[in-house]
Amino acid sequence: MKVTLNPDKEVVKVVKDGLKAKNGYCPCRIEIIEDNKCMCKEFREQIADPDFEGYCHCMLYYKSK
């Protein structure tokens, strides 16, 4: 398993700027709750699934098998 940043530098910049503006909470989600703190609960659960391969919700991170 490997988790990497999205290779699209513009996506990474936009998401990181959004994270800064929201104090580390996912810029793609409305609720400011602990589950939405980057790296969000949804993606942590996806990482734990050995069969999952793909991007996190905001497309900042990619998990490969």
N, C-alpha and C positions, 0 to 999 in steps of 0.2 A: 504494500500500500504506500502511496505517495500523495501528499497534498502540496500543490503548487499554486502560485498566483496565476491568474488569467494572463495569457501571453499578449493580450491586447492592452497596451500601455494606457490608452485613453480610457478604457473601462476602469482599469485599476486607479487611475488618477481621479476620475469622477467619484468612484465609490469611496476612496480614501478621504477625499474632500468632504463627502457626506458624513463619513464616520467622525471626522473632526468636528463638524458642525453639530452633530448629535451626541457628542461626548462618548463615542465608541458604540453607540447603538446603531443597528442596521438602518441605513438611510432609506431602504426600500419598505420599511414597515412603519406603521403609524404609532403603534403602542410603544411606549418607553417602559419596558419591563425587562427583568433580568434575562428571560429566555431570548430576548432580541439583542443582547449584548454580543458583539462580534468576538469570537466565532460563535454564532447563534446555536441554540439548543438543537434546532432542526438539523443543521449541518453536522453537529457533533454526533447526533444519532445516525445520520447517513454514513458518516465515517466508520462508525461501529459496525455497520452492515457490510459483511465481506463481499456481498454481491453488488453493492452500489458503486457506480462509476459515474461521475458527472460534476456539474457546478453546484455551488451553494446558491441560495435564493437570489442574492444580489450579483452573482457571477464574479465575485472577487477571487474565490478559491475553486480549484478543481481537484477532485480526488480520482486518482487512477488506481487500478488494481495492481 
